[in-house]
Amino acid sequence: QVQLVESGGGLVQPGGSLRLSCTASGSIGTSHTMGWHRRTPGNHRELVAFLTTGGIINYRDYAKGRFTISRGNAKNTVDLQMNNLTPEDTAVYYCYLYDQSGDHWGKGTLVTVSS
């Protein structure tokens, strides 16, 4: 069983920054992918970014140049640094991990970008 816990969401003004963190625990495959999805107020879920243990990093176009995904200092953690946020980035952000046992998801953390 894999558990994922996100933190770091909140309210931020347009142009501001937030850093999300995700910690995974449990029986995690040595080879895996960790990343972030988000669900917007219109209930549309979309990929934000992911990274693999093989060193592949991928961003959706809207995240390129503004968001940075990275491994955290602790094992099995992944961070998402989000800069120059806009109201369109308002969403619930979900951490996910994919390994040989399938997809695993956190409960999500709300990011609200508003003045």
Backbone bond lengths (Angstrom), bond angles and torsions (degrees), N, CA, C in turn:
res aa  C-N    CA-C-N  psi(-1)  N-CA   C-N-CA  omega(-1)  CA-C   N-CA-C  phi
1 Q - - - 1.453 - - 1.518 109.82 -
2 V 1.303 116.00 131.77 1.466 122.08 179.76 1.520 108.45 -111.56
3 Q 1.314 116.45 133.11 1.465 121.66 175.57 1.520 109.17 -117.81
4 L 1.316 115.03 141.19 1.463 121.93 178.68 1.516 108.61 -126.31
5 V 1.321 115.75 133.49 1.459 120.91 179.38 1.520 108.91 -128.49
6 E 1.336 115.67 122.91 1.460 120.97 178.44 1.519 110.50 -97.82
7 S 1.323 114.13 156.45 1.458 120.38 173.27 1.520 108.35 -152.60
8 G 1.329 115.17 163.10 1.457 119.88 172.87 1.509 115.92 107.24
9 G 1.315 118.40 -2.84 1.454 119.44 178.27 1.515 111.77 -72.33
10 G 1.329 115.58 172.74 1.453 119.77 178.23 1.505 111.71 159.63
11 L 1.326 114.21 -165.88 1.460 121.86 179.96 1.519 109.24 -99.76
12 V 1.316 115.90 132.32 1.458 120.72 179.33 1.521 108.53 -141.71
13 Q 1.311 116.56 149.76 1.459 121.26 178.19 1.526 110.47 -79.19
14 P 1.316 116.49 155.01 1.473 118.94 175.67 1.527 110.73 -54.54
15 G 1.317 114.83 137.17 1.456 120.47 -176.23 1.503 114.24 89.58
16 G 1.312 116.60 -9.13 1.456 120.99 -178.15 1.521 112.58 -84.01
17 S 1.324 114.65 -175.35 1.467 121.70 -176.40 1.521 110.63 -131.43
18 L 1.315 114.49 152.90 1.457 122.56 172.25 1.519 108.28 -143.95
19 R 1.308 114.77 153.04 1.464 120.39 175.72 1.522 108.05 -124.13
20 L 1.316 115.71 119.81 1.456 121.71 176.32 1.524 109.46 -98.12
21 S 1.314 114.98 145.74 1.462 120.34 176.84 1.514 109.72 -129.53
22 C 1.302 114.98 150.60 1.464 121.08 179.45 1.526 108.23 -139.55
23 T 1.317 115.04 130.17 1.456 120.65 176.67 1.518 109.60 -117.18
24 A 1.301 115.73 127.68 1.458 121.79 177.96 1.518 109.98 -104.42
25 S 1.322 115.98 141.32 1.455 120.84 177.33 1.524 109.05 -138.95
26 G 1.314 114.80 164.32 1.449 119.70 -179.83 1.519 111.04 107.74
27 S 1.307 114.72 -158.23 1.457 121.11 -177.52 1.532 109.42 -87.37
28 I 1.312 115.15 96.01 1.459 121.75 -174.16 1.517 110.02 -108.57
29 G 1.305 115.94 132.51 1.444 120.34 179.05 1.516 112.06 -64.31
30 T 1.321 115.79 144.23 1.455 119.95 179.24 1.525 110.86 -58.23
31 S 1.310 115.88 -40.07 1.455 121.41 176.73 1.522 108.35 -99.58
32 H 1.319 116.97 119.05 1.460 119.16 -178.06 1.517 110.86 -157.76
33 T 1.306 114.26 168.46 1.456 122.76 175.49 1.519 108.74 -117.68
34 M 1.303 116.83 135.59 1.466 121.03 173.02 1.514 108.97 -124.88
35 G 1.300 115.21 146.96 1.450 117.26 -179.29 1.511 112.41 -172.86
36 W 1.319 114.38 -165.05 1.456 122.14 -175.79 1.527 110.94 -134.15
37 H 1.312 114.32 137.14 1.447 122.50 166.83 1.519 107.06 -116.69
38 R 1.319 116.96 168.18 1.446 120.30 172.60 1.518 110.34 -142.02
39 R 1.325 114.28 152.18 1.459 120.98 175.81 1.509 107.59 -120.08
40 T 1.316 115.24 118.07 1.462 121.79 -175.57 1.524 110.95 -80.78
41 P 1.345 117.43 167.65 1.475 119.93 178.29 1.524 112.97 -56.91
42 G 1.319 118.25 -26.84 1.458 121.59 175.41 1.505 112.78 -78.36
43 N 1.339 116.26 6.36 1.469 123.98 176.57 1.515 113.40 70.18
44 H 1.298 115.08 23.01 1.458 119.95 177.99 1.519 108.84 -93.66
45 R 1.335 118.03 122.73 1.454 121.13 178.98 1.516 109.40 -96.52
46 E 1.328 116.01 136.33 1.454 119.78 -178.56 1.517 110.72 -146.54
47 L 1.308 114.34 151.96 1.457 120.68 176.76 1.524 109.04 -70.59
48 V 1.325 116.33 142.50 1.457 121.44 173.91 1.527 109.72 -103.47
49 A 1.317 115.51 -59.01 1.463 120.78 -178.53 1.517 108.90 -166.76
50 F 1.338 115.39 158.50 1.450 119.57 174.80 1.510 109.99 -149.79
51 L 1.331 114.72 161.26 1.455 120.62 171.92 1.522 108.73 -140.03
52 T 1.311 114.77 153.92 1.465 120.18 -177.06 1.528 110.02 -117.28
53 T 1.289 115.31 160.99 1.458 119.29 175.91 1.527 110.48 -66.48
54 G 1.318 117.18 -17.17 1.459 120.74 176.50 1.508 113.95 -83.12
55 G 1.340 116.55 -1.52 1.456 120.39 175.47 1.514 115.30 97.02
56 I 1.318 117.79 5.99 1.460 120.28 178.13 1.524 109.43 -82.98
57 I 1.314 116.06 133.94 1.464 122.50 175.48 1.528 107.75 -126.71
58 N 1.316 115.42 136.29 1.453 119.73 -178.05 1.510 110.46 -140.66
59 Y 1.332 115.82 139.20 1.463 122.17 178.28 1.519 110.00 -125.13
60 R 1.318 116.01 147.05 1.450 119.01 166.44 1.525 107.89 -70.39
61 D 1.324 114.19 157.13 1.468 118.70 -174.88 1.531 112.53 -56.96
62 Y 1.330 117.19 -39.44 1.467 118.91 -175.71 1.524 111.85 -68.91
63 A 1.346 116.60 -18.27 1.459 120.81 -178.04 1.539 112.53 -93.54
64 K 1.302 116.14 -19.37 1.468 119.56 -176.56 1.526 110.77 -62.40
65 G 1.317 115.39 132.85 1.445 121.05 178.78 1.515 114.93 84.11
66 R 1.321 116.93 -14.58 1.470 120.28 179.60 1.523 112.21 -116.28
67 F 1.322 117.13 -35.27 1.453 122.50 -176.89 1.526 109.93 -109.42
68 T 1.330 115.51 145.82 1.459 121.13 175.89 1.518 109.25 -132.29
69 I 1.319 115.55 124.03 1.455 120.63 176.55 1.519 108.25 -101.12
70 S 1.317 116.17 140.63 1.458 119.34 -178.08 1.518 109.89 -155.08
71 R 1.308 115.18 160.66 1.464 120.53 173.09 1.525 107.99 -74.11
72 G 1.320 116.06 138.75 1.440 119.90 175.42 1.520 111.23 -77.69
73 N 1.305 116.25 173.08 1.455 120.42 -179.31 1.530 112.12 -68.09
74 A 1.308 116.69 -33.41 1.463 120.45 178.53 1.521 109.44 -84.09
75 K 1.313 115.52 156.89 1.451 120.63 -179.96 1.519 110.64 -64.42
76 N 1.331 115.81 142.44 1.465 122.18 176.31 1.525 112.56 58.79
77 T 1.308 115.02 40.59 1.458 119.97 172.63 1.523 109.08 -123.24
78 V 1.305 114.46 151.35 1.454 119.74 176.44 1.520 108.56 -140.08
79 D 1.304 115.59 136.87 1.454 122.20 -179.14 1.527 110.26 -113.02
80 L 1.311 114.77 153.81 1.462 120.81 174.60 1.521 107.68 -131.52
81 Q 1.314 115.70 107.32 1.463 121.12 175.90 1.518 107.88 -88.37
82 M 1.322 116.00 122.67 1.460 120.92 -177.67 1.523 109.20 -118.23
83 N 1.312 116.23 120.34 1.452 122.37 -179.52 1.519 110.72 -117.16
84 N 1.321 115.12 161.69 1.461 121.62 177.22 1.534 110.86 50.24
85 L 1.308 114.81 50.91 1.460 120.15 -177.36 1.518 111.73 -69.97
86 T 1.311 115.25 147.17 1.461 122.56 177.79 1.531 108.86 -123.40
87 P 1.327 117.10 163.45 1.472 118.61 177.98 1.529 113.14 -56.41
88 E 1.314 116.57 -26.85 1.466 120.14 178.71 1.528 112.73 -68.77
89 D 1.321 117.17 -13.03 1.462 121.01 176.98 1.528 111.87 -86.08
90 T 1.312 117.15 -3.44 1.456 120.47 177.42 1.530 109.56 -62.09
91 A 1.324 115.45 124.17 1.465 119.95 -175.73 1.525 109.02 -176.14
92 V 1.315 115.12 168.73 1.460 120.59 166.44 1.527 106.45 -91.65
93 Y 1.308 116.01 125.05 1.455 121.75 -177.71 1.527 109.24 -100.16
94 Y 1.319 115.12 127.89 1.454 122.10 -177.02 1.520 110.36 -114.89
95 C 1.305 114.51 129.92 1.458 120.25 172.19 1.524 108.47 -83.69
96 Y 1.311 116.19 144.17 1.452 118.55 175.37 1.529 110.05 -139.18
97 L 1.309 113.95 157.35 1.465 121.48 176.10 1.523 107.22 -136.68
98 Y 1.299 115.37 132.87 1.463 121.08 177.68 1.523 108.13 -120.79
99 D 1.342 115.47 122.78 1.454 119.62 174.02 1.523 108.95 -139.53
100 Q 1.333 116.94 -162.60 1.464 119.31 -174.11 1.522 112.12 -65.77
101 S 1.333 117.13 -16.36 1.461 119.56 179.62 1.523 112.79 -92.75
102 G 1.324 117.95 -2.55 1.457 121.46 176.53 1.512 113.85 117.02
103 D 1.335 114.85 -160.25 1.464 122.25 -179.86 1.516 110.74 -90.03
104 H 1.323 115.39 140.85 1.455 121.50 176.65 1.519 107.64 -133.83
105 W 1.338 115.92 141.01 1.453 120.04 -172.59 1.520 111.49 -131.05
106 G 1.335 114.64 146.32 1.445 119.70 170.25 1.512 110.24 -83.43
107 K 1.315 116.48 178.19 1.464 121.44 -177.87 1.522 112.28 -84.30
108 G 1.315 116.40 -14.02 1.450 120.42 176.60 1.516 113.43 98.53
109 T 1.325 114.34 154.28 1.457 121.74 175.33 1.519 108.25 -134.71
110 L 1.330 116.01 134.41 1.457 121.00 -174.07 1.515 111.19 -84.57
111 V 1.316 114.81 130.45 1.469 122.31 172.84 1.522 107.56 -116.16
112 T 1.318 115.70 123.25 1.461 121.08 178.89 1.518 108.37 -120.86
113 V 1.321 115.27 123.29 1.461 120.93 179.26 1.529 107.28 -110.81
114 S 1.310 115.32 110.00 1.457 119.66 -174.99 1.514 109.85 -158.59
115 S 1.324 115.54 149.10 1.456 120.37 175.80 1.519 110.05 -94.52
